[in-house]
Amino acid sequence: KIGIEDAKHVYLAGAFGNYTNLDNAVKIGLFPEFPNSQFKPIGNGSLSGAYATLISDKKRVEALEIAEKMVYV
């Protein structure tokens, strides 16, 4: 079992991730404090990932490996 203290990164996709004031979001309780992690806005994550897997066999394999390791909390 993992907890929030185990998270290294918290990825926020889309306009929400790009334009949210992360300090304020934590202060009002929108996100918990992740003690050992960094918030990382990534823009349009689904488009970037889809594009990368279409043009690169290596990225396609990497995406499949990452998908197998994902844990939802």
C-alpha angles and dihedrals in degrees: 000000000000132000137199091270088066094060115106098182136015110205118205115194134201131008089320091063095041098050105032116109096230097197091054092043090057092044093056093044099252087128128021118238108267101205099198101031145080128224110234122191108210105181117220097001098175093052093046092048094046091049093048093050092048095054101036130052089195092055091047091056091044091052091052091050092050092048090056091054098047118121123193116216 
